[in-house]
Amino acid sequence: MSSPYQEIWQMALGEIEINISQANFITWFKNTALTEVIDGTAIIAVPNTFTKEWLEKKYNKLLLGTLRNINNSIKNIELRVSPTSSTPSPAPKYPTIDYQTAKEELSSPQQPNFPELHIDKETNLNPRYTFSSFVKGSSNELAMAASLAVCDQPGMVYNPLFIYGGVGLGKTHLIQSIGNEIRQRFTNKKVLYISADKFSNDLINAIRNNTATDLKENYKNTDILIIDDIQFISGREKSQEEFFHLFNFLYEKNKQIIISSDRPPKILPLIEDRLKSRFSGGMIADISMPDFETRTAILKVKVQEKNLAIPDDIIYFIASNIKNNVRELEGALNLIISSYKVQNKFPDITQAAKILSSIINPTKKITSYKQIINSVSSFYNISGDALLNKNRKKENIKPRQIVMYLMREDLKISYPSIGEKLGGRDHTTVMYACNKIDDELKSNKELEKELELIREIVYKSV
């Protein structure tokens, strides 16, 4: 029989769960418990010091307000570290793994063998990509919600679904999860996943081999078409023409179209306006860099998949220091696991910092203002000369201001020097441009995303 404290805590957790993201709830409220109430102070047991500090900093008001609503005799809360506390949260996603047992299982030659997962030859889908292994957080909430809606009514809502974001943020995982989910729910629907690059190459080969008609018919017989990295058909006129006709054919028959890209439709370079218009006709959702809670939850999912018991302080250390994308998170985790396999024990924080030093503190890449100009002009599909000359065409103003901003922020070049390098402009013009971009970034998430993508191009080419 549960105690009154357990009942109060379960009610509180149920209320908290609907007020924060699932990733945050799983990360911070797993293995917490209300142990007692003393003179109006609720004593809450938490598994470690890091969780205690984070809950006090981020969720103190939410905790106190929720408990007060349930029991008005509670006036204060106090968090205490109690690693042995095991009162479960509702539907915890991550099982508690005994550290010593996990070590023994890893070193045992009789480890369970998991079946290999192969790419489905009919759909090109990877069965590993499912919604259950995709961690939802504030950085992908809209994209996730739209994806689930598409699975409920393929072809009827959010058609096309256009998901964009930077490298390694989970776009491929999410769009393939849609395909796998629809295939499971609607066994009669034909699902096809293909990268835009492969679509273009297959088309070229089909034209060369006089099999273009067969290829087009295969695509037209698809109920769910998933195209990854659509930016790779930029500048390929024949591929764009064929995709335009295929898009129209499928759309008119209420077939679901799902597209991913590294940027929103309107700023795709060398893509015909008629295609951009089609891409913008449904739902556009972005995936941005995950916040700390989401990064932590992603790592815990990876740890669970590998059946390991990596200490929480190591997980928090990785999540605090690897911020760019999910691939880097998994790469850092794999380095820690490799160290474990060699040493037969997990490193402490100091050792982990050394192991991950090449990722956390990489040699800083140096770029030049010319590379910034080239990257911005490439991103917005305008010439470098258009950024340098003094014309006032509307389409050139924003890219030019972004060049000035990046030269100031990333290269720390003085305002007069920036003006001189960009066609002899006055330093006050440069100051205005930098301040304008800085102000816009405070409220314009789309501009923030564009700058992230531009910086990726700048430093990838260094």
Secondary structure, DSSP 8 states (H G I E B T S, - for coil): ---HHHHHHHHHHHHHHTTS-HHHHHHHHTT-EEEEEETTEEEEEESSHHHHHHHHHHSHHHHHHHHHHH-TT--EEEEEE-TT-----SS-SS----HHHHHHHHH-TT----------TTT---TT--GGGS---TTTHHHHHHHHHHHHSTTTSSSSEEEEE-TTSSHHHHHHHHHHHHHHH-TTS-EEEEEHHHHHHHHHHHHHTT-HHHHHHHHHT-SEEEEE-GGGGTT-HHHHHHHHHHHHHHHHTT-EEEEEESS-GGG-TT--HHHHHHHTTSEEEEE----HHHHHHHHHHHHHHTT----HHHHHHHHHH--S-HHHHHHHHHHHHHHHHHHSS---HHHHHHHTHHHHS-------HHHHHHHHHHHHT--HHHHHS----HHHHHHHHHHHHHHHHHH---HHHHHHHTTS--HHHHHHHHHHHHHHHTT-HHHHHHHHHHHHHHHH--
